């Protein structure tokens, strides 16, 4: 036997030994689960990418992905109609503070990427005093972004300035256009549209250093306790989807376009990719500081929440396990 043939066999043998185990893994039945996302927003691509690019399947999951708007996803989790959800961390904390058995398992987006835009007559932030500020629905990310802004500039909500929850970012922009408010809290790409329409930015909330659980992965404590490997695989798929979004936009932006129902060449896709992509965290870290900000607000209505520990609203064991086994090192972009 000549040397080249021996080398080929030496190369082929370990590959051949792997084939049976590969085939066994490939033929293993996928775990059927149901997942939700809560908004058609540019901060939400991880689950979309994991679903459409078969990353969930890579980790043994057959995921039925459904849209469950706003806080209704909490009801869906509690009722068992979905097993886990990509959700606003504020809604999860608010529900858990009222006794719901829901918990944050990891956070994919840790910044409030919002800005305050105003009518041209507002030259400085102090000019907003006595005026109306449009924000998102009470308890949502835009609402908390507005509260954060006001706390940093020394304006007291509904005393120094009237805070008007009007819906989503598009509704905020519409309220500005119609003269119903003098300022509004918006996220990209609506911020760019507002500026082009003549409503200048007067404050960048994204510049504030508060790690906030803007978009998190959540489930019930019972489902997490009874299905630990499923949760680990959900988080594995989510982390890899974020990595793909950051590193392969040509592959992932068409998926985002599909869910956002915009053309694949829509400028908003690239604009949002630049705004949101760098803020998505494939390490899925959740900061207690952001949880505390939510609890402090809720404690204004329920003083007992002042004594709550932020850590009680996060189940870190799954992210910690993935960290310990070195999983996240595979998808480092640093």
N, C-alpha and C positions, 0 to 999 in steps of 0.2 A: 504494500500500500504506500503510495507516494505521500510526501509530506503535506502537499496542498489538500489532498483528500482527508488526511487525518485532521487537519485544521478545520475543515468544513464540518466534519462529524462532531468535533469538539464544540463547535459553535452551535450546531443543530440540536445536540442532545439536551441541554438544559431548556431550550425552547420547547422541545417536544414534551419534556416532563411537565411543563406548565400548562399544556393544552387541556388535559382533563380537568384541572381545577378551574381554568378559565371557562370551559364549557359548562361546568357545574354551576359557576357563579352566574353565567349568562342565562342559564335555564331556570334559575331560582325564581319563584313567583315574586312579583313586586308587591310591596305592602300598599294596599289601597287606602288613601287618606283624602280628606277634603280640606282645602285651604281657602282663605279669603284674603282679598286686599280691599282697602277701604276708600280709595280715591284714584281717579284717573289724573295723576299728577307726575311731574317729571322727577320727583324724589322717590318714586315707587318702582324702579325697574328690576330690583333683584328677583322677586318671585316671577315676574313675567319672563325674564331671561332663563331662569331655572326651569320653567315650564316648557317654553318654546324651543330651547336648545337642548332639551333632554338631560339637563344636569340632575334634576330630581331622580330620573330613571337610573342615572349612573350610580346613585347612592341607594338604589333599591326601593324607590318610592314611585307609586302610580298615583299622581296627584291630580285631583279634580280641582281646578282653580276657579273660584267664583268671585264676583264683585258683590260686596255687602257694604253699602255706603255708611259713612259716619259711625256713630256709636252703636248702630245696630249689630256690628260685628261682635260686640261684647255679649249681647243677647244670644247671638248664634253660637259663640263659644260655650256659654253657660248651658244652653239648651242642647249642645252636642251635635248641631247640624253642621258645624265645621270643627275640625280638630285643632287647627292652629291658624294664626292670622298674622299678616303684616299690618300693623295698626299704629295709630298715633299713641305714643307712650303716655301722653297726658290723659287720654280716655281710659287707658288701662289702669293707671294709678288712681284716677277718680273713681272708677268702678270698684277697685280693690279697697279703697278707703271707705266705701259704703258697704263692705262685707262680701263683695263678689269674689269667688275663688279663681281669680285670673292673675297672671303673673307675667312679667317681662322676662324673656329667656335670653335675649341679646338685642343689641341696637345696631341698626344698619346706617342710620343717619343721625349725627349728633350735633347738628347746628340748626339754628333757626335762620334759614336763608330768606330773610325778608328785608324790605326797606320801606321807609315812609316817604310817600310822594304827596305833594300838596299843590293846591291851585297857585297860579303865579303870584297872587297877592300876598302869599305867605313867604316872607323873605328869610325869616329866622324861626327857630323852634319856639321861641317865646311868643311869636305871633299866633301860635295855635291856641293860646290860653283863651278860654271862653268859646272855642269853636267845637266842631264835630269831627271825630276821628272814626273812620270806618274800619272795622276789623272782621275777621271770620266769625263763625259760630262760637258761642260760649263753650269753653272747654277744649277747643281745637288749637292747632299749632299757631295759626295766625292770631288768635285771641291772646295766647300767652306771649307771642312776640310783641303784640301791642302793649301788654302789661309790662314786659321787660323794658321796652323803650321808654315808657312813661316813668318807670322807677329810676331809670338812669338819668333822665333829664329833669327830675324833680317836679313832675306834674301829677296831681292826684286824680285818678279816674273818677269821672262823674261829679267832680268838685271843681277842679281847674279846667277840665275838658270833658265833653260828653263822648263816651265810647259807645259806638253804634255797631253791634254785630249785624252784618248784612248777608252773610253767606260765604261764598268762596272768593278767590282773588278777582275773578271776572266781575262779580257783583260789586266788589269794592271799587274797581275801575269805573263801572257804570255809575255808581253813586257819585264819584268825582265828576264824571262827564255831565251829569244832570244837575250839578250844583247842590246836591243833597248834603254833602259833607265838604269840609275844606282840606282834609287830609285823609290818607288811607294807607293801610298796611298791606303790601303786596309781595309776591314772590316772582322770580323769573319764570317765563319770559314776559309776564305782564308788566314787570318793572320797566323793561326796555320799551314796550309799547306805550306806557304812560309817559315816559320821558319824551318820546317822539311826538306825542300828542300835546305836549306843552305843560305837563305836570312834572316839575323837576323833583329829583330826590333831595330830601332835606336831612335824612338820617339813614345810615346803613346799619341795620340791626345785626346783620351777619358778622359785623366787626366786633361785636361784644363777646367777651370770652366766657360764655356759659355753655358747657356741654349739656345739651338738652336732648331727651329721648324722642326726637321728632318722628322717626319711623322705627318701630321696634318689631321684633318677632314675639308673639304672645300666645299663650295657651292657658288651659286650666291647670291647676296644680295636680288634679287627679289624673288628667291625661298624661302629663309629664311623668308622674310617679309610676304609672302603669305601662308607659311606652318609652322608656329612657333611650333605647337605641333609635327609635323613630325620631325623637327630638334631636339626637346627635346628628342623624342623617339630614334632617331639615336644615340644621345650622351649617353642616358641611356644604350642602348644595347652595345655601344662601351666600356663604363666604366665597365659593368658587364663582358664582354668578356675578358678584361684585367685582371680583378680579377680572373676569372677562369684560365687563363693562368698562373698566378702567384701561385695560390693555388692548382690547380688540373692538374699538368703536364701529369699524366697518361691518363687523359681524352682529353686534348687539343693537346698534341704533335702528336698524329696520324693525327689530322686535318692539322697541319703544314706540316707533312710528305707528305700528299696528295697533297697539293698545291706546295710544293717544289720538288715534284716528286722524293723523296728519300725513301728508305726502312724505316720501322718504327723503326728499330734498328740501323739506321745510327748514328754514334757517333756525327755527326755535329748537330743533333737535341738537344742533351743534352748540347753540348758545346755552342751552340747559346742561348739556354735557360738560361744558367748561365750568358752569356754576356749581353743579351738583356732584359731578364725578369725583372731584378731589375730596369731597366731604363724606362720601360713602366709605364706611369702615369695614373692611373685610375681616377685621379681628373681633367685631361684634361686641365691643366694650360698651357697657352702660355705666354712666357716671352717677353716683349718689347725689352729686351737687344739683343736677337737673331735676332729680326726683324731689329733692328738698324744696326747690323753687315752686313746684306744683303743690306740694303739701302745705307750704306757707300760705299760698293763695287760698287753698281749700279750708285752711284753719281759720280764716276770717269768718267763715260761716259755721264751722265746727271746731271749737277750741281744743277739743280732745285730740285732734290730729297733730297739734304742736308737739306732742310727746312721741309721735310715731317715728320709728327708725326707717330711714330711706332704704336700707338694705332689705327690709321686709317685703319690698315690692319687686325685688329682683331675685331670680333663681340662677345663681352663678355657677352651679356645679357642672353644667354641660359645657359652657364656654371654657371653664377652668380645665375640664378634662381634655378638650381639644387642644388647649394650650400646652398642657403637660405632655401629650403624646406628639407634639410637634406639628400638628396638622396645619396651623396657620402659616408656618414657615414656607410651605409649598407655594403660597400665594402672596408673598411679600412684594410690594411695589416700591419699597424704600431702598 
